[in-house]
Amino acid sequence: MSGWRCRGVRWVGRQAVWLWEGGRSSGLRYGQELAFGVVGERRCLGARGNPCPVAAVVGARSTAGVCGECARLDRMHSVAADTAVDDPRVFRVYLAWFGDGLVKVGITGEERGDARLLEQGAVAFTWLGRGALMAARRTEEVLGAALGVPDRIPYAVKRLARVELPGADARAGEVARLHQSAMAVAEWGDTLEPMALDVRDHFEVFGLQGPDRVDGVVSELVEGGGLRGTLLAAAGPDLHLLSGDGRQVVLDSRLVRGWELAGGGQEVSLPVVAVQRGLF
């Protein structure tokens, strides 16, 4: 049995898309059946558009899907790591909302639009300001401290929150309240151009009207294992699936990067960790 080596899921426009080695892609649609079997070993996908020179084997539980050397190369050019301080692009600071009490401030390149927010699984967000990279970085730190919000929210927390969301008006109201609080913080507007409230909501883009719980999470892929289920929703890298036995299971698509997948997967035969309320 042979298949295609997966490069994970990427948001293209407002659709989640499987990417495959060789430049192929296939869109994901809510309500469709996903089925695959896992073939061979997981191999490093390389970095910065270049293949891994040794096609290194990667651990099954790594969400990066790359070896140590390729990870270091990626990190050298990462805005998130503060290593690209001379980047001439315009950046935007955003306020992202993932569920009740789950908020973060971050930055993204202006030309990327809301792609970063889709990748992170932000249910709603608004822009706060725009300007040069280092000014955006300073603003991110200042506002994060002033609002008392973290710079990272674990995916384990996000995926549980997104199946118990308040209505659209409540989501927008919470983002508006936080935007107002951010605008009241002194000084950052001197180095960054503040942006007016403009709440964007990804509830329907993610298909979050589909799942109503999370029964389990796939912990890793294994050779010979398989998965079959109906796609209910996709948020960030997470795929919410309804399995044949009635369980609602989440597959973090970052775990799929570097595996060769073939068609005809069986019911979920991959390791699944049961989720208990209040676990995270």
C-alpha positions in Angstrom: 0.0 0.0 0.0 1.3 3.4 -0.9 0.0 7.0 -0.6 0.9 10.6 -0.5 3.1 12.2 2.1 1.1 14.9 4.0 2.4 18.4 4.7 -0.5 19.2 7.0 -3.5 21.5 6.8 -3.2 25.2 5.8 -5.9 27.8 5.6 -6.2 29.1 2.0 -8.6 32.0 1.9 -11.3 30.8 4.3 -11.0 27.1 3.6 -8.9 24.4 5.4 -6.8 22.5 2.8 -4.7 19.4 3.0 -1.3 20.0 1.5 0.7 17.1 0.0 4.3 16.6 -1.0 4.9 17.7 -4.6 2.6 20.7 -4.4 -0.8 18.9 -4.5 -3.7 20.0 -2.4 -7.2 19.0 -1.5 -9.9 21.1 0.2 -11.7 20.0 3.3 -15.5 20.3 3.4 -17.7 20.0 6.4 -19.9 16.9 6.2 -17.5 15.0 4.1 -16.0 11.7 5.2 -12.3 11.5 5.9 -10.6 8.2 5.7 -7.0 7.3 5.6 -4.4 4.6 6.7 -0.9 5.4 7.9 2.0 4.1 5.9 5.7 3.7 6.8 7.7 6.2 8.9 7.2 9.8 9.6 9.8 11.9 7.8 11.0 15.5 8.2 9.5 17.9 5.7 12.4 20.3 5.7 12.4 24.1 6.3 12.0 27.4 4.4 10.8 25.5 1.3 13.8 23.2 1.2 13.6 19.4 1.7 15.4 17.9 4.7 18.8 16.8 3.4 18.6 13.5 5.2 14.8 12.9 5.3 15.2 12.4 9.0 12.7 10.3 11.0 10.5 12.5 13.3 8.9 11.5 16.5 5.1 10.7 16.3 4.1 13.2 18.9 6.0 16.2 17.5 3.6 18.9 16.4 6.4 20.6 14.3 6.9 17.6 12.0 10.6 18.5 11.4 13.9 17.4 12.7 16.1 19.5 15.0 18.3 20.9 12.3 15.4 22.0 10.2 13.6 23.4 13.2 16.6 25.6 14.0 16.7 26.9 10.4 13.0 27.8 10.6 13.6 29.5 14.0 16.4 31.7 12.5 13.9 33.4 10.3 11.0 33.6 12.6 9.2 36.8 13.5 7.9 35.1 16.6 11.4 34.4 17.8 12.5 38.1 17.5 15.2 37.0 15.1 13.9 39.0 12.0 14.3 42.4 13.6 15.0 44.2 10.3 11.9 43.0 8.5 10.7 46.0 6.5 7.0 44.9 6.2 4.1 46.5 7.9 2.7 44.5 10.9 -0.6 44.5 12.7 -1.3 43.9 16.3 -4.4 41.9 17.0 -6.6 40.9 19.9 -7.8 37.3 19.5 -10.7 35.7 21.4 -10.9 31.9 21.7 -13.7 31.4 24.2 -14.8 32.6 27.6 -11.8 34.2 29.3 -9.4 33.0 26.6 -7.7 36.1 25.0 -4.3 36.9 23.6 -2.5 39.8 21.9 -0.3 39.0 19.0 1.2 40.3 15.7 1.1 39.3 12.1 2.3 40.7 8.8 -0.3 43.0 7.3 -0.2 41.3 3.9 -1.3 38.1 5.5 -4.8 39.4 6.5 -6.5 37.2 9.0 -4.5 34.0 8.0 -2.7 34.0 11.3 -5.9 34.2 13.2 -7.4 31.3 11.2 -4.2 29.2 11.9 -4.5 29.8 15.6 -8.2 29.0 15.7 -9.3 32.4 16.9 -13.1 32.4 17.1 -13.3 36.2 17.0 -10.7 39.0 16.8 -10.1 42.7 16.1 -7.1 44.7 15.0 -5.5 47.0 17.5 -2.8 48.8 15.5 -0.3 48.8 12.6 3.3 49.8 12.0 6.9 48.7 12.0 7.9 45.3 13.4 9.7 46.4 16.6 6.9 48.9 17.4 4.4 46.2 17.0 6.5 43.9 19.2 6.7 46.5 22.0 2.9 47.1 21.7 2.2 43.4 22.0 4.2 43.2 25.2 2.8 46.4 26.7 -0.9 45.4 26.0 -0.4 41.8 27.0 0.9 43.0 30.4 -1.7 45.8 30.8 -4.7 43.5 29.9 -3.3 40.6 31.9 -3.5 38.2 29.0 -1.0 35.4 28.1 1.1 35.3 24.9 0.0 31.6 24.3 -3.1 29.6 24.9 -2.7 25.8 24.8 -4.7 24.0 22.0 -6.0 21.6 24.6 -7.8 24.5 26.2 -8.9 26.1 22.9 -10.6 23.0 21.6 -12.7 22.5 24.7 -13.7 26.1 24.8 -14.9 26.3 21.2 -17.6 23.7 21.7 -19.2 25.8 24.5 -19.3 29.2 23.0 -21.8 32.1 23.7 -23.8 33.6 20.9 -22.5 36.0 18.3 -23.6 39.2 20.2 -21.8 38.1 23.3 -18.7 37.2 21.4 -18.6 40.6 19.7 -19.4 42.4 23.0 -16.4 40.8 24.7 -14.0 41.7 21.9 -15.3 45.3 21.9 -14.8 45.6 25.7 -11.3 44.4 25.4 -10.6 46.7 22.5 -11.8 49.6 24.5 -9.5 48.6 27.4 -6.5 48.3 25.0 -7.2 51.8 23.6 -7.1 53.2 27.1 -3.6 52.0 27.7 -1.2 54.9 27.5 1.8 55.5 25.2 1.6 52.6 22.7 -0.3 54.8 20.2 2.8 57.0 19.9 4.7 54.4 18.0 1.9 52.4 16.3 -1.1 53.6 14.4 -4.2 52.6 16.4 -7.0 50.9 14.5 -10.8 51.2 15.1 -12.9 48.3 16.4 -13.7 45.9 13.7 -14.8 42.6 15.1 -14.3 39.6 12.8 -16.0 36.3 13.7 -14.8 32.9 12.4 -17.6 30.8 14.0 -19.2 29.8 10.7 -15.9 29.7 8.8 -14.7 27.0 11.2 -18.1 25.2 11.1 -18.5 25.4 14.9 -22.2 24.9 14.6 -21.3 21.2 14.1 -19.5 19.8 17.1 -21.0 20.1 20.6 -18.4 18.2 22.7 -15.0 16.7 22.5 -14.9 13.0 23.6 -11.3 12.3 22.7 -8.1 13.6 21.1 -5.8 11.7 18.8 -2.4 11.6 20.6 -0.3 10.4 17.7 -0.3 8.6 14.4 1.2 5.1 14.1 2.2 2.9 11.1 -0.7 0.7 10.2 -3.3 2.8 12.1 -6.2 4.4 10.4 -9.0 6.9 10.8 -12.5 7.3 9.4 -15.0 9.9 10.3 -17.2 12.8 9.2 -15.7 16.2 9.3 -17.8 18.4 11.6 -15.5 21.5 11.9 -11.9 22.7 11.4 -10.4 25.4 13.6 -6.7 26.3 13.4 -5.0 22.9 13.0 -7.8 20.9 14.7 -10.2 18.7 12.8 -13.3 17.8 14.7 -14.6 14.4 13.5 -17.7 12.3 14.2 -16.5 8.6 14.2 -18.7 5.7 13.3 -19.2 4.8 17.0 -20.7 8.2 17.8 -17.6 9.8 19.4 -16.6 13.3 18.6 -12.8 13.1 18.2 -10.3 15.9 17.5 -7.3 15.3 15.2 -4.5 17.9 15.5 -3.4 18.0 11.8 0.1 19.1 12.9 0.6 15.4 14.0 -0.1 14.3 10.4 2.8 16.3 8.8 5.4 14.0 7.4 3.3 10.8 7.4 2.4 9.0 4.2 -1.3 8.5 4.0 -3.3 6.0 1.9 -7.0 5.8 1.3 -9.4 3.3 2.8 -8.8 3.9 6.5 -10.7 1.9 9.0 -12.7 3.3 12.0 -10.4 5.2 14.4 -7.6 2.8 15.2 -5.1 5.5 16.3 -4.3 6.2 20.0 -7.1 8.5 21.4 -6.9 10.2 24.8 -10.3 10.5 26.4 -11.2 14.0 27.4 -12.8 14.7 30.8 -14.6 17.9 31.8 -12.3 20.1 33.9 -9.2 18.2 32.8 -7.5 21.4 31.5 
